[in-house]
Amino acid sequence: MRREIIYQLGNTYRDDLTVYGYYFGKGEKSACIIGSMRGNEVQQMYVCSQLVKALKELEQRGAFVSGNEILVVPSVNHSSMNIGKRFWALDNTDINRMFPGYNQGETTQRIAAGIFDVVQHYSYGIQFTSFYMPGDFIPHVRMMETGFQNPSLANLFGLPYVVIRKPRPVDTTTLNYNWQIWDTNAFSVYTNATDKIDETSARQAVASVLRFLTRMGILRYASHSGYIATVLHEDDLRNVKAEAAGIYRRMVEPGQEVYKGEVLAEILDPQEGEVRNQIVSPVGGIVFFAHAQPLVMERSIVFKIIKRLHE
């Protein structure tokens, strides 16, 4: 393993932003793995740190197939993490909405350009990223429907689900989308947490990446076979919204099977404690996402249900 500075941005008032990359093996650019790109993605950085540790041990044991290089970048935006901000503090912009970047543009555009110069041209790109809504969900692999996506490869991670999403205009500036456009097979891996450490899903995420790298002939690693993934499209997920604001009391967990009409959660009056609204499932299926904060706003999405195929 060798650690190198892959990008550095000077800062007048605080420490410079220094982004480190951890290189394993030598040869063609086989796989690049990215961790936190937002300041609250603590779990994503943690998963990458555990992956660096695992790859270091595997390299020492001679488990790398010769002619392959792996790059791991645990954190891109620790400047925001250090001050408790999700996005870049000066202008509240998201680095993962700035790709492929522009080296003469705004700060986050320049960061994206510098990072993309290093991480492009790998055969496989894996990003640990956070779900766009805060809450708990089933670990899964997500891909953009660019015409270059390969769900068969996504199955090789051995996670329960692969979700394919039609890109909106804002999605065309994500790392995943631009990796695909520039001939990298790109996968976004989602664990069950963002701003806290979830050890179980972190271990599952590390195992899924090692499993994928083994199946692609990059590592020699005896891994559990994992799941045979179900491939879903975003349209297969049914949104369930809260009909009232208040204190949120959840009754089901992600991965749990529910039936049509089952009570998923209750919304309580914050002053009197009475039930203001019972949230019921409109379909039978499996809970994919569940809101996790103690308060909920009216008309906000609190659950996503994987609809049964026969309904």
Backbone torsions as a table, in degrees:
resi	resn	phi	psi	omega
1	MET	NA	140.7	172.2
2	ARG	-133.8	138.5	179.2
3	ARG	-103.6	130.4	-179.8
4	GLU	-134.4	150.0	171.2
5	ILE	-77.2	119.2	-179.4
6	ILE	-101.1	-15.7	176.9
7	TYR	-160.8	142.4	177.9
8	GLN	-144.0	134.2	-179.9
9	LEU	-126.2	121.7	179.7
10	GLY	-68.9	149.9	-179.8
11	ASN	-137.6	127.7	-176.3
12	THR	-70.3	-37.7	-169.7
13	TYR	-106.9	-19.8	-179.6
14	ARG	-130.1	-179.5	176.6
15	ASP	-61.2	148.9	176.5
16	ASP	-61.5	149.8	171.7
17	LEU	-80.7	112.8	179.4
18	THR	-117.9	117.3	-178.3
19	VAL	-103.8	124.5	-178.5
20	TYR	-102.3	143.7	172.5
21	GLY	-118.0	141.5	-179.7
22	TYR	-111.9	115.3	-175.6
23	TYR	-100.6	135.5	177.4
24	PHE	-127.8	137.1	179.3
25	GLY	72.8	176.2	178.2
26	LYS	-139.9	146.1	179.0
27	GLY	136.0	-148.3	-178.2
28	GLU	-70.6	155.0	-178.3
29	LYS	-72.6	98.8	-173.2
30	SER	-91.0	-50.7	-175.3
31	ALA	-146.2	138.4	174.6
32	CYS	-124.1	132.6	-176.2
33	ILE	-124.6	125.5	-176.1
34	ILE	-114.9	138.0	176.7
35	GLY	-99.5	-126.6	-171.4
36	SER	-70.6	131.1	174.4
37	MET	-116.9	-6.3	177.3
38	ARG	-123.5	154.4	-171.0
39	GLY	-68.9	-16.6	179.4
40	ASN	-102.3	6.2	-176.9
41	GLU	-86.0	65.0	-179.0
42	VAL	-69.3	-43.7	179.5
43	GLN	-60.0	-40.6	-177.5
44	GLN	-65.6	-40.6	175.9
45	MET	-66.2	-40.5	-179.9
46	TYR	-62.3	-44.2	179.0
47	VAL	-59.1	-44.2	179.4
48	CYS	-64.4	-37.5	178.6
49	SER	-63.0	-39.5	177.9
50	GLN	-70.1	-31.7	176.6
51	LEU	-69.6	-40.5	175.7
52	VAL	-58.7	-44.9	179.3
53	LYS	-60.7	-44.6	-178.5
54	ALA	-66.7	-43.0	-179.2
55	LEU	-66.8	-35.5	177.5
56	LYS	-61.4	-43.8	178.9
57	GLU	-66.4	-40.6	179.4
58	LEU	-65.9	-37.3	178.2
59	GLU	-65.7	-39.9	179.0
60	GLN	-65.3	-27.9	179.5
61	ARG	-88.2	0.3	179.1
62	GLY	74.8	31.0	-175.7
63	ALA	-89.5	0.0	179.1
64	PHE	-86.3	133.9	173.0
65	VAL	-74.9	129.6	-174.7
66	SER	-61.0	149.4	178.3
67	GLY	88.9	12.8	-178.5
68	ASN	-125.9	138.9	175.5
69	GLU	-119.0	135.4	175.3
70	ILE	-119.2	133.8	175.3
71	LEU	-116.5	128.9	175.7
72	VAL	-118.9	127.4	177.5
73	VAL	-118.5	97.7	-174.0
74	PRO	-65.4	-34.8	-175.0
75	SER	-148.4	136.0	175.9
76	VAL	-108.5	-33.1	-171.9
77	ASN	-122.5	51.7	178.3
78	HIS	-73.5	-13.8	173.5
79	SER	-61.5	-43.2	176.9
80	SER	-71.3	-36.7	179.0
81	MET	-60.5	-38.4	-177.2
82	ASN	-66.0	-21.5	-179.8
83	ILE	-115.7	15.0	173.0
84	GLY	72.4	30.5	179.1
85	LYS	-113.0	143.1	177.8
86	ARG	-75.5	-42.9	-177.1
87	PHE	-109.2	176.4	-179.4
88	TRP	-59.5	126.6	-165.7
89	ALA	-65.7	-35.6	-171.9
90	LEU	-69.9	-36.9	-176.9
91	ASP	-131.7	7.3	176.1
92	ASN	58.1	36.8	177.8
93	THR	-101.7	155.1	-174.0
94	ASP	-101.4	119.1	179.4
95	ILE	-58.0	-35.8	-179.1
96	ASN	-78.8	14.8	169.4
97	ARG	-126.2	28.3	-176.1
98	MET	-128.6	4.4	-176.5
99	PHE	-81.8	149.1	6.3
100	PRO	-78.7	4.1	177.5
101	GLY	89.5	171.5	179.7
102	TYR	-151.4	114.7	-171.2
103	ASN	-73.9	-1.7	174.1
104	GLN	-114.8	11.4	-173.9
105	GLY	-96.8	-153.6	177.3
106	GLU	-65.4	167.8	-173.9
107	THR	-55.6	-49.1	-177.8
108	THR	-69.3	-28.1	173.4
109	GLN	-65.9	-39.4	179.6
110	ARG	-69.5	-38.6	176.5
111	ILE	-62.5	-46.8	-179.8
112	ALA	-60.2	-42.0	179.6
113	ALA	-62.9	-43.7	179.9
114	GLY	-65.0	-40.3	178.7
115	ILE	-69.0	-42.8	-176.1
116	PHE	-65.8	-32.8	176.6
117	ASP	-58.5	-31.7	-177.3
118	VAL	-87.5	-40.2	-168.9
119	VAL	-92.2	-8.1	178.6
120	GLN	-79.5	167.8	178.6
121	HIS	74.7	9.4	170.2
122	TYR	-82.7	151.0	179.9
123	SER	-66.4	-39.4	-177.6
124	TYR	-130.0	134.1	177.0
125	GLY	-121.0	126.4	-178.4
126	ILE	-123.5	124.7	179.4
127	GLN	-120.0	126.2	169.4
128	PHE	-87.3	115.5	-175.5
129	THR	-134.4	174.4	-175.9
130	SER	-105.0	150.0	177.9
131	PHE	-66.9	147.8	-175.3
132	TYR	-72.9	-9.5	173.2
133	MET	-121.8	135.0	179.4
134	PRO	-70.0	134.9	179.6
135	GLY	157.7	-167.5	-179.3
136	ASP	-108.1	144.1	-178.7
137	PHE	-153.5	169.0	179.1
138	ILE	-74.9	130.6	174.5
139	PRO	-55.9	136.8	-175.5
140	HIS	-159.5	169.6	173.5
141	VAL	-106.5	135.3	-178.2
142	ARG	-122.1	142.4	-179.1
143	MET	-136.0	150.8	171.8
144	MET	-86.1	141.6	176.5
145	GLU	-85.8	84.5	-176.8
146	THR	-101.5	-9.3	-170.0
147	GLY	94.7	-11.8	178.7
148	PHE	-110.7	-1.2	-176.7
149	GLN	-69.9	153.4	-177.9
150	ASN	-134.7	86.4	-179.0
151	PRO	-60.0	-28.3	179.3
152	SER	-62.1	-39.7	176.5
153	LEU	-68.6	-37.9	179.9
154	ALA	-61.7	-30.0	176.9
155	ASN	-60.8	-25.9	-173.4
156	LEU	-72.4	-10.6	174.3
157	PHE	-71.5	-23.6	179.2
158	GLY	74.6	21.4	174.1
159	LEU	-87.3	161.3	-171.9
160	PRO	-63.4	-33.4	-173.6
161	TYR	-137.0	149.3	168.1
162	VAL	-119.7	124.2	-178.3
163	VAL	-112.3	126.9	178.0
164	ILE	-106.3	128.5	-175.2
165	ARG	-120.1	132.2	173.1
166	LYS	-71.5	125.4	-175.4
167	PRO	-71.1	134.7	168.4
168	ARG	-87.2	168.1	-179.5
169	PRO	-53.0	-38.7	-178.2
170	VAL	-68.6	-24.2	-179.2
171	ASP	-73.8	-17.6	-178.5
172	THR	-71.2	-7.1	178.1
173	THR	-108.2	16.8	176.4
174	THR	-88.5	161.3	177.0
175	LEU	-63.5	-44.3	-178.4
176	ASN	-56.2	-48.8	-178.4
177	TYR	-62.3	-47.2	-176.1
178	ASN	-71.5	-32.6	171.5
179	TRP	-56.3	-48.4	-178.3
180	GLN	-62.4	-44.4	-178.7
181	ILE	-62.0	-32.7	-178.8
182	TRP	-99.0	32.3	167.7
183	ASP	70.4	27.7	170.6
184	THR	-108.6	132.0	173.2
185	ASN	-71.6	110.5	-169.2
186	ALA	-110.3	140.3	-179.8
187	PHE	-139.1	133.6	171.8
188	SER	-103.4	121.8	-178.5
189	VAL	-104.2	125.0	-177.7
190	TYR	-110.1	124.9	173.3
191	THR	-97.6	-174.4	-171.1
192	ASN	-93.6	22.9	-178.8
193	ALA	-160.0	164.8	176.6
194	THR	-131.7	-67.7	-174.8
195	ASP	-94.5	17.7	173.6
196	LYS	-144.2	163.5	-179.3
197	ILE	-92.1	124.3	173.4
198	ASP	-115.5	102.0	-172.4
199	GLU	-62.7	-40.5	-176.5
200	THR	-62.3	-50.4	-179.0
201	SER	-72.5	-25.9	175.5
202	ALA	-65.5	-45.3	177.7
203	ARG	-63.7	-39.1	178.3
204	GLN	-63.1	-39.3	-179.9
205	ALA	-67.1	-45.2	178.6
206	VAL	-60.8	-45.3	180.0
207	ALA	-62.1	-37.7	-178.4
208	SER	-66.0	-38.5	179.3
209	VAL	-70.1	-44.3	177.6
210	LEU	-61.9	-37.5	176.9
211	ARG	-63.0	-44.8	179.8
212	PHE	-63.1	-47.3	-178.9
213	LEU	-62.4	-34.6	177.2
214	THR	-67.6	-45.4	-177.7
215	ARG	-68.8	-22.2	177.1
216	MET	-90.7	5.7	175.2
217	GLY	78.3	22.3	-179.0
218	ILE	-97.1	-33.0	179.1
219	LEU	-122.3	159.4	166.2
220	ARG	-110.8	102.0	-173.1
221	TYR	-145.7	126.2	179.7
222	ALA	-82.1	102.7	-175.2
223	SER	-116.5	153.8	171.9
224	HIS	-65.2	146.1	-173.8
225	SER	-67.7	-21.2	178.6
226	GLY	74.5	-162.7	-178.5
227	TYR	-87.5	156.2	162.4
228	ILE	-89.5	108.7	-168.4
229	ALA	-69.8	145.8	169.2
230	THR	-92.9	126.9	-179.9
231	VAL	-89.6	122.7	-178.9
232	LEU	-119.3	153.6	166.4
233	HIS	-104.8	156.4	-178.5
234	GLU	-53.4	-33.1	-179.2
235	ASP	-67.9	-16.5	178.5
236	ASP	-77.7	-8.0	-179.4
237	LEU	-98.7	125.1	-179.6
238	ARG	-96.8	121.2	178.0
239	ASN	-76.1	139.1	175.2
240	VAL	-122.7	124.2	-174.2
241	LYS	-109.5	154.4	174.8
242	ALA	-80.4	134.4	-179.9
243	GLU	-91.6	-2.8	178.9
244	ALA	-151.2	158.9	175.0
245	ALA	-93.7	153.3	177.1
246	GLY	155.8	-160.1	177.6
247	ILE	-81.1	132.3	-171.4
248	TYR	-102.9	123.8	178.7
249	ARG	-120.0	106.5	-174.0
250	ARG	-86.2	142.5	-176.7
251	MET	-119.0	-7.7	179.5
252	VAL	-132.1	162.1	-176.9
253	GLU	-120.0	154.8	174.5
254	PRO	-56.5	138.9	-176.9
255	GLY	92.4	-12.5	-178.4
256	GLN	-81.8	137.5	176.3
257	GLU	-80.7	135.9	-180.0
258	VAL	-129.6	159.5	178.4
259	TYR	-113.0	162.3	-179.4
260	LYS	-61.5	129.2	-179.2
261	GLY	91.4	-6.2	179.5
262	GLU	-69.9	141.0	178.9
263	VAL	-76.4	120.6	-178.6
264	LEU	-93.5	-33.7	-177.5
265	ALA	-163.4	165.2	174.5
266	GLU	-123.9	144.5	174.3
267	ILE	-108.6	121.2	-176.5
268	LEU	-102.2	146.7	172.0
269	ASP	-63.9	124.4	-174.6
270	PRO	-68.2	-18.1	-179.4
271	GLN	-98.4	-37.9	-171.8
272	GLU	-110.2	-14.5	176.1
273	GLY	79.9	1.6	178.5
274	GLU	-77.5	151.5	177.9
275	VAL	-72.3	119.6	178.9
276	ARG	-92.4	-29.5	-175.5
277	ASN	-158.1	133.3	169.9
278	GLN	-101.3	126.1	178.7
279	ILE	-91.9	118.3	-177.9
280	VAL	-113.9	153.2	-179.1
281	SER	-76.7	127.5	178.6
282	PRO	-77.7	-13.5	-178.7
283	VAL	-142.9	162.5	169.2
284	GLY	-84.9	145.5	179.7
285	GLY	165.9	-151.1	-177.2
286	ILE	-122.3	136.6	178.8
287	VAL	-71.0	118.1	179.2
288	PHE	-94.7	-41.3	-178.1
289	PHE	-136.9	143.2	177.1
290	ALA	-140.9	130.3	175.6
291	HIS	-58.2	143.1	-173.9
292	ALA	-124.3	-6.5	-178.7
293	GLN	-80.3	153.8	-177.2
294	PRO	-71.8	-20.2	178.2
295	LEU	-113.4	150.8	179.2
296	VAL	-138.5	145.4	178.1
297	MET	-97.3	151.8	178.1
298	GLU	-59.9	136.4	177.6
299	ARG	71.4	9.2	175.8
300	SER	-83.0	150.8	-179.8
301	ILE	-76.3	123.6	-179.0
302	VAL	-112.4	-19.5	176.9
303	PHE	-143.8	152.2	165.3
304	LYS	-125.3	127.3	-176.3
305	ILE	-112.7	131.1	172.1
306	ILE	-77.4	112.3	-176.9
307	LYS	-68.3	142.8	172.8
308	ARG	-64.5	142.8	-173.6
309	LEU	-63.7	-29.4	-176.0
310	HIS	-85.5	-1.6	-179.7
311	GLU	-100.4	NA	NA
